[in-house]
Amino acid sequence: MSEENPAAQIVILNGAPRSGKSSIAKAIQDEFDGPWMNIGVDAYNAMTPDRYLPGIGLRPGGERPDLEDAVPFFYAALYETIAIHVGLGLNVVADLGHHDFYSQPLGILTDCARRLEGFPVLFVGVHCPLDTIMRRREIRMPGREGLYDQASAEDPIPDSVQRWQDHVHQPGIYDLEVDTSLLTPLECAEIIRQTLDLGIPRPSAFERIAEAR
C-alpha cells in the first residue's frame, strides 16, 4: 500500500495443502469490501509451463532438484506482481505453502518479504491437524484427481504429507494463526478482517522475516 492509496491490503495465507487456505481466500473475496485478487499457488501454477510443475508448489524434501533453480524466480515474480496490484489500489490475498526444505536452503521467504518492503502485509499461518488433512485428501475434486497423496493401510500418513506438516510453518513467524479444524473458512476470514481493522502489529511478521540474515 502506498501513501497515496491507503485502502489496498495484502493477506498471505501460508499452510500445507488441504489445510483450508483456498477456502479462506474465497471467503475473503466473497465477503470483504472492494476487489480482492487471489494471486496464490493455484493461480500461478495454472500459467506455469507443464515441464516446470509443480513450480511454486514443489513439496518439501528436495525431490526435484532439477526444478529448484527456477522456483526462486517464480516466487520473486509472483511477489512483484502482488506489489504491482497493491500499488494500483487492488487488494491481494495469496494462498501459498512456503518452506525452505529443498535439496539446499533457498531463502525464498526472506527474499519475498523484502520484495514487499513498505507494504502492509498480514502473514497468516493456516494450521490443520494431520488427521483432518488426511480426511480432506480423500475428497474427490474435479480436475485434481491424483494430485494429493492419500493414506493406505500400509502408509496411513504418507511421508510427503508429514514433510509438509513439519516444514511449512518454519520459522513460524506470523501476525495471526488460525486452525481450520476448529473454525470455518468464514470464521477465519472474519478474524482476518478484525485484525486488519485493528491494524497489523508492528513490526509485522514480514518486517521481522525480511531482517533475517
JOQUI-V761594 format. One record per backbone hydrogen bond with DSSP energy under -0.5 kcal/mol. CO is the residue of the C=O (numbers start at 1). NH is the residue of the N-H. Records with the same first field share a line. If there is no record, write none. Layout:
CO = NH / NH
This chain:
2 = 5
5 = 2 / 8
9 = 92
10 = 122
11 = 13 / 94
12 = 14 / 124
13 = 96
14 = 126
16 = 19
20 = 24
21 = 25
22 = 26
23 = 27
24 = 28
25 = 29
26 = 30
27 = 31
28 = 32
35 = 37 / 91
37 = 39 / 93
40 = 44
41 = 45
42 = 46
44 = 47
45 = 48
49 = 52
50 = 53
52 = 55
54 = 57
55 = 58
59 = 62
62 = 65
64 = 67 / 68
65 = 69
67 = 70 / 71
68 = 72
70 = 74
71 = 75
72 = 76
73 = 77
74 = 78
75 = 79
76 = 80
77 = 81
78 = 82
79 = 83
80 = 84
81 = 85
82 = 86
83 = 87
84 = 88
85 = 88 / 90
86 = 89
89 = 91
91 = 37
92 = 11
93 = 39
94 = 13 / 96
95 = 41
96 = 15
100 = 102
101 = 61 / 62
107 = 111
108 = 112
109 = 113
110 = 114
111 = 115
112 = 116
113 = 116
114 = 117
116 = 119
119 = 121
120 = 10
121 = 123
122 = 12 / 124
123 = 175 / 176
124 = 14 / 126
125 = 127 / 178
127 = 180
129 = 133
130 = 134
131 = 135
132 = 136
133 = 137
134 = 138
135 = 138
136 = 139
141 = 144
144 = 147
155 = 152
158 = 161 / 162
159 = 163
160 = 164
161 = 165
162 = 166
163 = 167
164 = 168
167 = 170
172 = 174
176 = 125
178 = 127 / 180
179 = 182 / 183
184 = 188
185 = 189
186 = 190
187 = 191
188 = 192
189 = 193
190 = 194
191 = 195
192 = 196
193 = 197
194 = 198
195 = 199
204 = 208
205 = 209
206 = 210
207 = 211
209 = 212
